[in-house]
Amino acid sequence: MSKLPYEVQTEAVTPLSILSTEGEVVNPDLMPDLSDEQLKEIMYRMVFTRTWDERAVNLGRQGRLGFYAPVSGQEASMVGSEYALNKDDFICPGYRDMPQLVWHGLPLYQAFLYSRGHQHGGQIPEDVNVLMPQIIIGAQVLHATGIGMAYKKRGEKKVVITYTGEGGSSEGDFYEGMNFAGVYKLPVIYAVQNNGYAITTPFAKQTAALSVAHKAVAAGIKGVQVDGMDVLAVYKAVADAAERGRNGEGATLIEILTYRFRPHSMADDTTKYRTKEEEQEWSLKDPLIRFGKFLEKKGLWSDEETARVKEEAKATVNEHIKKAEATEKMTVSGLIDSMFETTPQHLEEQKADFV
């Protein structure tokens, strides 16, 4: 029997980690080459995202947003991964991945319009390489694979990243997309944000595999597991995967071990399936606290800086929610017109019913 072109993993993988929970560098050889200004920018984005999330939760409760999926706790996963990309790389998100889209260039008020169900929330600016969040679990994996195929056929040195949760890794689209990328060595990064639960279903009931990262073996692509509460580790894993993709070395599956402090959605009750002890244990790994300690030891951050960013974030969110609320309301005829460059005759006839 011929030898497989990759090493079969039969034991649990060790998550890639750079910072301890106290902000100490534990793997200096893995430390990414980032300037002080870049390190501060990453912290700025994480604090901003946490504050935006807290405000969005309240806006949802006030009825000023529609569907909203909280993100607090996943800032290292979201900010660290997007920061490792180039602006001409593409993002195919799931419904929780709005922070990556905004940091990649989508105006915040459009993110709010998306939540409110307004069509302008999905009208992506021409220079922003993102798709809107996919509600169908795992469907974005296929979109990313297709974009990766386009990049390869055009000979472009770009990569595409797609996000899903560990629940999405149980979907057929997930396996089909990775298998295709494995066969054609596509520049795709499959980021699985494993927060331990697919809504209420614990990870152990999702799969009998030792990890999500092991599933890369079946597709013949590289599999990596990373500490998702460590923003530098996430950045390193995605930057390395992007380099592999640009160099024609194929796709990478990255399992990001993270923990969302808030519910799955505003309709969820975590007390039904998570314990206080578990939540307390993960709170000690808070990515903002961990990275903040690292920066404080380098003299790059302070509590005063955190407070300043929080106030800036609150003001920005207020400005953009007001802009979203002031946007002209949708009409049926306007929605129909936005679907086609030239509206078909049968839809023109339907429009007449709504004049």
Secondary structure by P-SEA (a helix, b strand, c coil): cccccbbbbccccccccccccccccccccccccccaaaaaaaaaaaaaaaaaaaaaaaaaaaccccbbbbbccaaaaaaaaaaaccccccccccccaaaaaaaacccaaaaaaaaacccccccccccccccccccccaaaaaaaaaaaaaaaaacccbbbbbbbcccccccaaaaaaaaaaaaaccccccccccccccccccccccccccccccccccccbbbbbcccccaaaaaaaaaaaaaaaaaccbbbbbbbbccccccccccccccccccaaaaaaaaaacaaaaaaaaaaaaccccaaaaaaaaaaaaaaaaaaaaaaaacccccaaaaaaaacccccaaaaaaaaacc
